Amino acid sequence: MNIKNYINGEFIKPTSNEWIDNYNPSNGEVYGQIPNSSKADVENAYIAAKAAFPSWSQTTLEERSRILIKISELLEANLERFAEAESKDNGKPISLAKTVDIPRAASNFRFFGNAITQFASESHESAGENAINYTLRQPIGVVGCISPWNLPLYLFTWKIAPAIASGNCVVAKPSEVTPLTAYLLGEICDEAGLPKGVLNIVHGLGTTTGQAIVEHPDIKAISFTGGTATGAHIAKVAAPMFKKLSLELGGKNPNIIFADCDYDDMLNTTIRSSFANQGQICLCGSRIFVDSSIYEKFKADFVEKIKQLKVGHPSDSDTNIGALVSKPHLEKVKTYIEVAKEENGKILCGGNKVTVKNYENGYYLEPTVIEAPSDECRVNQEEIFGPVVTIMPFDNEDEVLQMANKVKYGLSATLWTNDLKRTMRMSNQLQAGIVWVNTWMMRDLRTPFGGVKASGVGREGGFEALRFFTEPKNICIKY
Ligand code: TXE
């Protein structure tokens, strides 16, 4: 299967005619090719976007909203096809793609299709001076959206939907590791009547295609989700050009469990927050801290439940854990298991590659739990981004708070307790952009989403995203 770029409403080959192999993680085989796009392809995408901008930015809110909602409906109507594609490209269980990834991509378009009709700007009356200020929120122009491989269509559309809803035109690049659903999205946009050039999708490597988007002098804003090192590099390139930047980067999130929690709910949710999507979600609670009074019980119950999880082919309906996204990523995650052993971590379960019958070359790994000797060891400090969690006991609130905050990241945190005062104290002090109490990954799309410290800058979600993709202009009138 050959994927093409989607530029000015047409599917076209890269100008250089260079291609990259696309792998199926469930069997390790190449099943298609994607464009290795160059600067010239990005330039073509930019020219199309620029030409579409005057008309799209003047299109009524009602019409923009109608098209976004139509895209959402078409995604829902094509749920099976998109879920199959996402699962094949990424290795995630098809059941997950069907219930989470694709429905959420559809929700992103519906949500921002509605949100744009409710978005408003401010006015300030300067009392006693006979003046009034009103603030326009104008679209920026051509913006760049760059997304990762873990939640391919989900995160791609989380950027594109608010960008086009607010009147911008987009040059977008999905991860080269998972390009398929982004490619299919082009067809849907056409069918929904999105005018040519409003959304342009360019495929290729980060260091060439992605870099060309970030470096482009007239792409005025970059919304990026991916690794922290890449985020730092992008900031370095974009800052001297004074581009608007939204960076959603890595995490090493604490999952803090107090003895007074609802135990069964906590246990079941902790399995999900540890291993959903093979642990490849920036929000996963990869560091589990447990009240020492229930530590031994939790450890036994958790490990027993994890041993029951089925690692298998993504299309099997009873598979809990599919394949990791790529061979290099599997190797990286396995290296961390060796690091844990060298650091005197105890592997309580998992740790090995899994051979799935008939798919012997797939990238499967057992869900792994490491009892960590210290919160400062590498497996407790560095983002592993796979089906690997650490567990450690704690004796009191101050101790766990200190350990929770002693990492360079600050994306999310989960807290399990029924003590209201403790909830308030801890939530105030946890260094994170998102704190979940007695739940995990419960998302209301109106809320601000993003991290602090090395987890990024800026917030996505709701009106925050619409503010990011618009430029405020204040007009002061004296009367
Ligand atoms: O991310 P990259 P990768 C973390 C996770 C993972 C690591 C690397 O720890 O192991 O990042 O994953 C594009 N200019 N997360 O390699 O490289 C790239 O092509 C412009 C956390 O996938 O950051 C892709 O489209 N673009 C995370 C996107 O950036 C560039 C989710 C992300 O790639 C570029 C995924 C450049 N110079 C990984 N270099 C999360 N927080 O959700 C790369 N890209």
Residues whose N, C-alpha, C, O or C-beta is under 5 A from the ligand:
A	BS01	TXE	I146 S147 P148 W149 N150 K173 P174 S175 E176 G204 L205 G206 T207 G210 Q211 V214 T225 G226 G227 T228 T230 E248 L249 G250 C282 E383 F385
